[in-house]
Amino acid sequence: MNTLQENLESVQEQIATAAQRAGRDASAITLVAVTKTQSPEMIQAAHDLGLRHFGENRVEEAQAKTGSLPGDITWHMIGHIQSRKAKLVPPLFQFVHSVESVKLARRLDGACAERAEPLPVLLECNVSGEASKYGFAADRWTEDPVQRDALWAAASEIVALPHLSVQGLMTMAPILHDQEQARPFFAGLRHLRDELARAFPEAGWSHLSMGMTDDFEVAIEETATLIRVGRAIFSPALAPWRKG
């Protein structure tokens, strides 16, 4: 058994165990393998092992990879998107986790005008308040009416865009020593999602994209439906790869 297979089986076992602890069905959790810096050959190897959902952080890197890989892959855009590059996203990705502003949402909506179906998207929310993180400010919405009103106004406008389908929220927890410390951030995102779902029932709100290599088990316990895992799957299965 090679390292990639061992890593993947270990992650899948952790997913199943965390789901069991939470009384959830593990099949309701989608593992998105984060392939930033990974070669097309390694992505193909992961596909051969059964993975079908892959996440990329950069448009340019995705452009260099996706064309040579199987057509049954669902590509997730999980990284920061510059507004000027929004038009490049719809041809490459089937799911976008990182809609962080109304401006970006409008650009994506315009770029999706020719799509047969709306593009599934998540609203990225900064629930930790860290200046280094992207996303809608959402660290004090329960106590700060100004922040809450801004969030609700943004959600209202984005939900109304005809070529996007809002399906939930995404966040990144702070880097912490103990994954248990990430729990309040994941629980907070779930609470925010539930409130937005009540306010805007016309959208889907079924997804919470949260949890990475160091904290995905707690995220699952807090009802994550999409977890973004790279290092636990691919390291040290291969050396980093970059175009050029």
Helices and strands as residue ranges (DSSP letters): H 3-21, G 26-28, E 30-34, H 40-48, E 53-56, H 59-65, G 66-68, E 74-77, G 83-88, E 95-99, H 102-111, E 119-126, E 136-137, H 145-159, E 164-170, G 179-182, H 183-199, E 207-209, H 216-221, E 226-229, H 231-234
